[in-house]
Amino acid sequence: MSRYEAVRRDGLARIGVFEHDEKTLSLPAALDTDALFPALDGRALSNVPLSSGEAFVRDYFSHGEQPVAVHPLAPGAPQSGDCTLVANWHTVLANPRNYASWLAGLKGNVPPDTAWYAPAAALPSTACLLIYSGFDLFDYRATDLASAQGVFCLPEGEFPASMMETGVCGCEGCRAGDLAQHNRLALDHEIAIVRHYIGAGGLRELMESRCRASAAQTAIIRFLDQNYEFMERALPVARSVSMRANTAESQNRAEIRRFADRVIERFVPTRADVAVLLPCSARKPYSLSRSHRLFMSTVNRRAHELIVTSPIGLVPRELERIYPAGHYDVPVTGYWDREECALIADILVRYFAAHPYRRVIAHLDGGALTVAEMAAETCGIDLEVTCRDRPTSPESLAALSAALEGERRVQT
């Protein structure tokens, strides 16, 4: 009898408890799975290649007992509480498109209260991605194989064994000159770090930093992000920590698309026929910043205030405290790349199509103004630009106030 219970989640990743044959494990973890599943070594017909054709899988694949094996062409046998085994998952790490599509297919056909085991797949450099993808249980086969091949393993990648002598790691194995012990400890250490980030609600940020060292892992993240429905359903509506949007992958996070879609499709704007587009601020919520206090005082409820920001897109003043709008941090350089501009402009186009205004005033400069102009051209809007120098300069604020002269105050 087996049972799995997730006690903490961050997207697909979980911290959980797995009980099997009177053994209780805290996951994610790496361990000697031969002791946990002693019959696994002698099991036949569960180690079928993931790329096998339908006829081969039908004739030669078997789900077996615990752990219950699954295959992209035979995914559905595990029941609640089981341990789900995906044999040969390490082979798909080099095929990002299949990784993302097979993961979504397998996860969609297996109950959520199951532990996931990826045998011979976990290295310090892959553990973060595997746990981010929803795997919980690992063994030491991959690290032991690396040790036999003279490979020194770190979260940043795999290196010659001679690197152990350079002092880059001070673990017990390195002090003893034991490569196998180092590699096992490095995997345990990486899993412990990932576990901490799951508990803190910041695993995505760690994943974005880890994937920088691998083109394949970066591609996997991008393919997973393209499957919005699959990723979004596992994500919380709000977090207690800030979202750090530090990479190009950040703008494709499911939380950002969900917020933009809900602003366009669910949000009911204040009754106003004049909109003012404003720049974001480093301080969140925006209204606590000096610049936005100036903007609010100048607008004085004579228009609907909309903040243009990357990567969130468009934030109505009424929603500035809602996650992720009120809880994100982004490196500010003043430069918006072409992909970034196209993404934010598309959000503005969709918003103005759903919520038309009689006048749209852009109190923006730099990349934010470029985005507003792109959206206005697409929508056929006559954009009124009031920024003369800096948005907070006296000349710009005076121009904004003059543009709103005679407009009635919005009733709130």
C-alpha positions as a Python dict, from the first residue, in 0.01 Angstrom:
ca = {
    (1, 'M'): (0, 0, 0),
    (2, 'S'): (138, 339, -101),
    (3, 'R'): (31, 697, -31),
    (4, 'Y'): (156, 1035, -151),
    (5, 'E'): (62, 1372, -6),
    (6, 'A'): (192, 1707, -129),
    (7, 'V'): (241, 1951, 157),
    (8, 'R'): (382, 2243, -42),
    (9, 'R'): (367, 2334, -410),
    (10, 'D'): (535, 2576, -646),
    (11, 'G'): (400, 2517, -994),
    (12, 'L'): (451, 2154, -1090),
    (13, 'A'): (713, 2107, -816),
    (14, 'R'): (609, 1969, -481),
    (15, 'I'): (739, 1902, -132),
    (16, 'G'): (558, 1590, -22),
    (17, 'V'): (549, 1272, 183),
    (18, 'F'): (551, 927, 22),
    (19, 'E'): (466, 618, 225),
    (20, 'H'): (540, 271, 90),
    (21, 'D'): (571, -62, 275),
    (22, 'E'): (598, 107, 615),
    (23, 'K'): (869, 343, 487),
    (24, 'T'): (807, 718, 495),
    (25, 'L'): (1005, 947, 264),
    (26, 'S'): (1018, 1324, 243),
    (27, 'L'): (1037, 1424, -124),
    (28, 'P'): (1200, 1551, -341),
    (29, 'A'): (1499, 1335, -261),
    (30, 'A'): (1762, 1103, -406),
    (31, 'L'): (1807, 762, -243),
    (32, 'D'): (1885, 396, -296),
    (33, 'T'): (1566, 297, -476),
    (34, 'D'): (1675, -68, -490),
    (35, 'A'): (1602, -87, -118),
    (36, 'L'): (1270, 95, -160),
    (37, 'F'): (1155, -114, -459),
    (38, 'P'): (1354, -441, -435),
    (39, 'A'): (1158, -610, -715),
    (40, 'L'): (1238, -335, -966),
    (41, 'D'): (1573, -479, -1079),
    (42, 'G'): (1415, -799, -1200),
    (43, 'R'): (1111, -648, -1364),
    (44, 'A'): (1069, -700, -1738),
    (45, 'L'): (903, -488, -2005),
    (46, 'S'): (902, -149, -1828),
    (47, 'N'): (1223, -8, -1979),
    (48, 'V'): (1082, 63, -2324),
    (49, 'P'): (1239, 363, -2507),
    (50, 'L'): (1020, 674, -2497),
    (51, 'S'): (1045, 716, -2874),
    (52, 'S'): (915, 365, -2949),
    (53, 'G'): (623, 328, -3188),
    (54, 'E'): (271, 236, -3088),
    (55, 'A'): (298, -127, -3203),
    (56, 'F'): (623, -183, -3010),
    (57, 'V'): (477, -29, -2693),
    (58, 'R'): (162, -238, -2723),
    (59, 'D'): (360, -562, -2758),
    (60, 'Y'): (647, -504, -2515),
    (61, 'F'): (551, -246, -2251),
    (62, 'S'): (411, -338, -1910),
    (63, 'H'): (304, -104, -1629),
    (64, 'G'): (405, -346, -1355),
    (65, 'E'): (367, -311, -979),
    (66, 'Q'): (513, -34, -761),
    (67, 'P'): (655, 183, -903),
    (68, 'V'): (396, 184, -1183),
    (69, 'A'): (563, 253, -1519),
    (70, 'V'): (414, 489, -1776),
    (71, 'H'): (499, 570, -2135),
    (72, 'P'): (384, 855, -2364),
    (73, 'L'): (185, 595, -2559),
    (74, 'A'): (65, 411, -2246),
    (75, 'P'): (26, 672, -1972),
    (76, 'G'): (-282, 582, -1769),
    (77, 'A'): (-223, 297, -1520),
    (78, 'P'): (-111, 465, -1190),
    (79, 'Q'): (-374, 521, -923),
    (80, 'S'): (-387, 771, -637),
    (81, 'G'): (-97, 717, -397),
    (82, 'D'): (117, 520, -644),
    (83, 'C'): (473, 598, -746),
    (84, 'T'): (484, 674, -1118),
    (85, 'L'): (800, 560, -1296),
    (86, 'V'): (910, 715, -1627),
    (87, 'A'): (1194, 501, -1758),
    (88, 'N'): (1456, 659, -1985),
    (89, 'W'): (1344, 1015, -1907),
    (90, 'H'): (1710, 1123, -1915),
    (91, 'T'): (1712, 1052, -2290),
    (92, 'V'): (1455, 1323, -2360),
    (93, 'L'): (1656, 1599, -2192),
    (94, 'A'): (1823, 1655, -2530),
    (95, 'N'): (1488, 1690, -2711),
    (96, 'P'): (1311, 1994, -2562),
    (97, 'R'): (1000, 1972, -2780),
    (98, 'N'): (932, 1609, -2685),
    (99, 'Y'): (1020, 1681, -2323),
    (100, 'A'): (746, 1943, -2295),
    (101, 'S'): (481, 1756, -2495),
    (102, 'W'): (539, 1416, -2332),
    (103, 'L'): (544, 1570, -1983),
    (104, 'A'): (209, 1741, -2040),
    (105, 'G'): (60, 1421, -2179),
    (106, 'L'): (183, 1204, -1894),
    (107, 'K'): (87, 1448, -1619),
    (108, 'G'): (-258, 1492, -1769),
    (109, 'N'): (-333, 1119, -1751),
    (110, 'V'): (-203, 1041, -1402),
    (111, 'P'): (-372, 1141, -1072),
    (112, 'P'): (-205, 1441, -906),
    (113, 'D'): (-151, 1259, -574),
    (114, 'T'): (122, 1030, -707),
    (115, 'A'): (498, 1045, -658),
    (116, 'W'): (707, 1067, -978),
    (117, 'Y'): (1030, 871, -1018),
    (118, 'A'): (1288, 940, -1291),
    (119, 'P'): (1547, 660, -1271),
    (120, 'A'): (1907, 729, -1375),
    (121, 'A'): (1817, 1087, -1471),
    (122, 'A'): (1929, 1318, -1192),
    (123, 'L'): (2261, 1499, -1199),
    (124, 'P'): (2332, 1820, -1004),
    (125, 'S'): (2288, 2005, -1337),
    (126, 'T'): (1947, 1847, -1416),
    (127, 'A'): (1787, 1809, -1072),
    (128, 'C'): (1637, 2159, -1071),
    (129, 'L'): (1469, 2108, -1409),
    (130, 'L'): (1341, 1762, -1316),
    (131, 'I'): (1187, 1885, -990),
    (132, 'Y'): (1050, 2195, -1165),
    (133, 'S'): (884, 1953, -1409),
    (134, 'G'): (711, 1764, -1126),
    (135, 'F'): (950, 1473, -1055),
    (136, 'D'): (1001, 1386, -690),
    (137, 'L'): (1213, 1073, -653),
    (138, 'F'): (1563, 1007, -789),
    (139, 'D'): (1846, 758, -753),
    (140, 'Y'): (2226, 786, -775),
    (141, 'R'): (2274, 590, -1097),
    (142, 'A'): (2348, 893, -1313),
    (143, 'T'): (2597, 1039, -1065),
    (144, 'D'): (2766, 701, -1013),
    (145, 'L'): (2797, 658, -1391),
    (146, 'A'): (2951, 1006, -1414),
    (147, 'S'): (3198, 910, -1141),
    (148, 'A'): (3294, 593, -1329),
    (149, 'Q'): (3357, 806, -1637),
    (150, 'G'): (3576, 1051, -1444),
    (151, 'V'): (3325, 1336, -1455),
    (152, 'F'): (3307, 1602, -1182),
    (153, 'C'): (2945, 1716, -1138),
    (154, 'L'): (2822, 2059, -1030),
    (155, 'P'): (2488, 2241, -1078),
    (156, 'E'): (2665, 2448, -1344),
    (157, 'G'): (2753, 2141, -1553),
    (158, 'E'): (2990, 1846, -1585),
    (159, 'F'): (3370, 1888, -1577),
    (160, 'P'): (3688, 1675, -1580),
    (161, 'A'): (3765, 1498, -1253),
    (162, 'S'): (4081, 1709, -1220),
    (163, 'M'): (3860, 2006, -1132),
    (164, 'M'): (3809, 1851, -790),
    (165, 'E'): (4164, 1956, -705),
    (166, 'T'): (4106, 2326, -781),
    (167, 'G'): (3909, 2397, -463),
    (168, 'V'): (3579, 2484, -629),
    (169, 'C'): (3404, 2254, -382),
    (170, 'G'): (3492, 2186, -20),
    (171, 'C'): (3257, 1896, 47),
    (172, 'E'): (3361, 1588, 240),
    (173, 'G'): (3412, 1393, -82),
    (174, 'C'): (3645, 1656, -229),
    (175, 'R'): (3848, 1673, 92),
    (176, 'A'): (3886, 1296, 80),
    (177, 'G'): (3956, 1288, -295),
    (178, 'D'): (3648, 1068, -345),
    (179, 'L'): (3481, 1166, -675),
    (180, 'A'): (3183, 932, -629),
    (181, 'Q'): (3108, 1076, -286),
    (182, 'H'): (3136, 1432, -416),
    (183, 'N'): (2895, 1368, -703),
    (184, 'R'): (2637, 1213, -470),
    (185, 'L'): (2672, 1497, -221),
    (186, 'A'): (2647, 1754, -501),
    (187, 'L'): (2314, 1601, -609),
    (188, 'D'): (2185, 1596, -251),
    (189, 'H'): (2294, 1958, -205),
    (190, 'E'): (2121, 2073, -524),
    (191, 'I'): (1798, 1895, -429),
    (192, 'A'): (1813, 2063, -85),
    (193, 'I'): (1850, 2405, -251),
    (194, 'V'): (1560, 2337, -487),
    (195, 'R'): (1350, 2221, -194),
    (196, 'H'): (1420, 2549, -15),
    (197, 'Y'): (1311, 2749, -319),
    (198, 'I'): (988, 2548, -344),
    (199, 'G'): (911, 2634, 17),
    (200, 'A'): (995, 3000, -44),
    (201, 'G'): (782, 3020, -361),
    (202, 'G'): (1075, 3116, -584),
    (203, 'L'): (1160, 2803, -782),
    (204, 'R'): (1092, 2969, -1118),
    (205, 'E'): (1361, 3228, -1049),
    (206, 'L'): (1610, 2954, -958),
    (207, 'M'): (1514, 2760, -1271),
    (208, 'E'): (1571, 3064, -1491),
    (209, 'S'): (1920, 3107, -1346),
    (210, 'R'): (2007, 2736, -1372),
    (211, 'C'): (1890, 2699, -1733),
    (212, 'R'): (2130, 2971, -1851),
    (213, 'A'): (2409, 2711, -1857),
    (214, 'S'): (2222, 2478, -2094),
    (215, 'A'): (2064, 2558, -2429),
    (216, 'A'): (1847, 2245, -2404),
    (217, 'Q'): (1711, 2339, -2062),
    (218, 'T'): (1638, 2694, -2178),
    (219, 'A'): (1446, 2552, -2474),
    (220, 'I'): (1252, 2318, -2243),
    (221, 'I'): (1142, 2612, -2029),
    (222, 'R'): (1028, 2799, -2339),
    (223, 'F'): (832, 2500, -2472),
    (224, 'L'): (667, 2449, -2134),
    (225, 'D'): (569, 2817, -2123),
    (226, 'Q'): (406, 2783, -2463),
    (227, 'N'): (167, 2527, -2310),
    (228, 'Y'): (-16, 2790, -2107),
    (229, 'E'): (-309, 2572, -2002),
    (230, 'F'): (-79, 2301, -1865),
    (231, 'M'): (144, 2538, -1666),
    (232, 'E'): (-124, 2781, -1547),
    (233, 'R'): (-341, 2528, -1368),
    (234, 'A'): (-55, 2437, -1134),
    (235, 'L'): (31, 2795, -1037),
    (236, 'P'): (-107, 2989, -741),
    (237, 'V'): (-320, 3297, -800),
    (238, 'A'): (-104, 3493, -553),
    (239, 'R'): (230, 3455, -381),
    (240, 'S'): (377, 3593, -61),
    (241, 'V'): (706, 3680, -236),
    (242, 'S'): (798, 3909, -522),
    (243, 'M'): (825, 3781, -877),
    (244, 'R'): (1175, 3858, -1008),
    (245, 'A'): (1149, 3908, -1384),
    (246, 'N'): (1520, 3912, -1465),
    (247, 'T'): (1540, 3715, -1791),
    (248, 'A'): (1375, 3703, -2132),
    (249, 'E'): (1189, 3388, -2021),
    (250, 'S'): (1021, 3585, -1741),
    (251, 'Q'): (787, 3765, -1980),
    (252, 'N'): (641, 3429, -2088),
    (253, 'R'): (553, 3311, -1738),
    (254, 'A'): (199, 3183, -1707),
    (255, 'E'): (128, 3424, -1418),
    (256, 'I'): (192, 3719, -1649),
    (257, 'R'): (-30, 3592, -1927),
    (258, 'R'): (-303, 3507, -1677),
    (259, 'F'): (-297, 3860, -1533),
    (260, 'A'): (-307, 4019, -1880),
    (261, 'D'): (-595, 3796, -1992),
    (262, 'R'): (-797, 3872, -1680),
    (263, 'V'): (-739, 4246, -1712),
    (264, 'I'): (-873, 4228, -2068),
    (265, 'E'): (-1151, 3975, -2022),
    (266, 'R'): (-1273, 4015, -1661),
    (267, 'F'): (-1178, 4363, -1541),
    (268, 'V'): (-1453, 4626, -1551),
    (269, 'P'): (-1286, 4969, -1584),
    (270, 'T'): (-1383, 5282, -1398),
    (271, 'R'): (-1652, 5479, -1581),
    (272, 'A'): (-1430, 5717, -1776),
    (273, 'D'): (-1391, 5793, -2143),
    (274, 'V'): (-1038, 5931, -2109),
    (275, 'A'): (-736, 5712, -2039),
    (276, 'V'): (-389, 5823, -1933),
    (277, 'L'): (-100, 5584, -1994),
    (278, 'L'): (166, 5620, -1726),
    (279, 'P'): (513, 5466, -1678),
    (280, 'C'): (580, 5218, -1401),
    (281, 'S'): (798, 5283, -1097),
    (282, 'A'): (1060, 5084, -909),
    (283, 'R'): (854, 5097, -593),
    (284, 'K'): (546, 4877, -564),
    (285, 'P'): (260, 4944, -535),
    (286, 'Y'): (313, 5231, -778),
    (287, 'S'): (104, 5478, -578),
    (288, 'L'): (361, 5470, -297),
    (289, 'S'): (633, 5609, -525),
    (290, 'R'): (712, 5979, -554),
    (291, 'S'): (655, 5979, -931),
    (292, 'H'): (309, 5828, -909),
    (293, 'R'): (205, 6061, -629),
    (294, 'L'): (285, 6342, -873),
    (295, 'F'): (92, 6169, -1153),
    (296, 'M'): (-212, 6106, -933),
    (297, 'S'): (-211, 6464, -809),
    (298, 'T'): (-189, 6596, -1166),
    (299, 'V'): (-455, 6367, -1312),
    (300, 'N'): (-675, 6434, -1010),
    (301, 'R'): (-933, 6166, -1108),
    (302, 'R'): (-998, 6332, -1447),
    (303, 'A'): (-902, 6016, -1637),
    (304, 'H'): (-857, 5645, -1596),
    (305, 'E'): (-496, 5572, -1506),
    (306, 'L'): (-327, 5277, -1683),
    (307, 'I'): (35, 5186, -1607),
    (308, 'V'): (241, 5050, -1897),
    (309, 'T'): (508, 4815, -1768),
    (310, 'S'): (722, 4524, -1870),
    (311, 'P'): (673, 4233, -1840),
    (312, 'I'): (324, 4265, -1687),
    (313, 'G'): (187, 4470, -1976),
    (314, 'L'): (-92, 4697, -1857),
    (315, 'V'): (-195, 4760, -1497),
    (316, 'P'): (-510, 4962, -1422),
    (317, 'R'): (-464, 5177, -1113),
    (318, 'E'): (-736, 4977, -937),
    (319, 'L'): (-532, 4656, -970),
    (320, 'E'): (-188, 4785, -875),
    (321, 'R'): (-184, 4586, -549),
    (322, 'I'): (-291, 4258, -710),
    (323, 'Y'): (-32, 3984, -774),
    (324, 'P'): (183, 3999, -981),
    (325, 'A'): (137, 4373, -1051),
    (326, 'G'): (211, 4474, -693),
    (327, 'H'): (479, 4212, -634),
    (328, 'Y'): (741, 4206, -906),
    (329, 'D'): (1090, 4336, -965),
    (330, 'V'): (1257, 4392, -1301),
    (331, 'P'): (1601, 4525, -1400),
    (332, 'V'): (1551, 4881, -1523),
    (333, 'T'): (1773, 4988, -1813),
    (334, 'G'): (1534, 5199, -2020),
    (335, 'Y'): (1581, 4964, -2316),
    (336, 'W'): (1290, 4753, -2444),
    (337, 'D'): (1383, 4494, -2706),
    (338, 'R'): (1169, 4427, -3012),
    (339, 'E'): (1010, 4109, -2872),
    (340, 'E'): (928, 4286, -2547),
    (341, 'C'): (767, 4578, -2731),
    (342, 'A'): (559, 4347, -2951),
    (343, 'L'): (433, 4151, -2650),
    (344, 'I'): (328, 4458, -2448),
    (345, 'A'): (181, 4632, -2754),
    (346, 'D'): (-37, 4329, -2822),
    (347, 'I'): (-174, 4349, -2467),
    (348, 'L'): (-259, 4718, -2519),
    (349, 'V'): (-427, 4644, -2852),
    (350, 'R'): (-644, 4375, -2696),
    (351, 'Y'): (-730, 4598, -2401),
    (352, 'F'): (-836, 4896, -2613),
    (353, 'A'): (-1041, 4667, -2838),
    (354, 'A'): (-1228, 4544, -2531),
    (355, 'H'): (-1244, 4882, -2354),
    (356, 'P'): (-1254, 5179, -2598),
    (357, 'Y'): (-1193, 5537, -2479),
    (358, 'R'): (-1280, 5871, -2633),
    (359, 'R'): (-927, 5999, -2572),
    (360, 'V'): (-599, 5822, -2492),
    (361, 'I'): (-317, 6032, -2348),
    (362, 'A'): (35, 5887, -2334),
    (363, 'H'): (242, 6037, -2053),
    (364, 'L'): (534, 5813, -2145),
    (365, 'D'): (885, 5817, -2282),
    (366, 'G'): (1137, 5561, -2410),
    (367, 'G'): (1029, 5205, -2473),
    (368, 'A'): (691, 5250, -2307),
    (369, 'L'): (606, 5530, -2551),
    (370, 'T'): (718, 5314, -2843),
    (371, 'V'): (482, 5040, -2725),
    (372, 'A'): (192, 5285, -2691),
    (373, 'E'): (255, 5422, -3040),
    (374, 'M'): (263, 5070, -3186),
    (375, 'A'): (-68, 4986, -3021),
    (376, 'A'): (-228, 5317, -3123),
    (377, 'E'): (-132, 5264, -3485),
    (378, 'T'): (-282, 4916, -3484),
    (379, 'C'): (-604, 5031, -3316),
    (380, 'G'): (-639, 5354, -3515),
    (381, 'I'): (-620, 5566, -3198),
    (382, 'D'): (-511, 5928, -3206),
    (383, 'L'): (-253, 5918, -2928),
    (384, 'E'): (-191, 6243, -2739),
    (385, 'V'): (164, 6261, -2605),
    (386, 'T'): (223, 6491, -2306),
    (387, 'C'): (576, 6395, -2197),
    (388, 'R'): (814, 6676, -2285),
    (389, 'D'): (1138, 6569, -2117),
    (390, 'R'): (1095, 6333, -1827),
    (391, 'P'): (748, 6219, -1717),
    (392, 'T'): (802, 6385, -1378),
    (393, 'S'): (946, 6713, -1504),
    (394, 'P'): (740, 7028, -1433),
    (395, 'E'): (693, 7087, -1808),
    (396, 'S'): (559, 6735, -1864),
    (397, 'L'): (325, 6749, -1566),
    (398, 'A'): (196, 7087, -1680),
    (399, 'A'): (131, 6949, -2028),
    (400, 'L'): (-59, 6655, -1879),
    (401, 'S'): (-271, 6882, -1664),
    (402, 'A'): (-344, 7106, -1963),
    (403, 'A'): (-448, 6806, -2173),
    (404, 'L'): (-702, 6713, -1905),
    (405, 'E'): (-838, 7067, -1869),
    (406, 'G'): (-1217, 7060, -1876),
    (407, 'E'): (-1250, 6682, -1825),
    (408, 'R'): (-1493, 6576, -1553),
    (409, 'R'): (-1365, 6389, -1251),
    (410, 'V'): (-1423, 6015, -1244),
    (411, 'Q'): (-1665, 5902, -975),
    (412, 'T'): (-1509, 5629, -759),
}
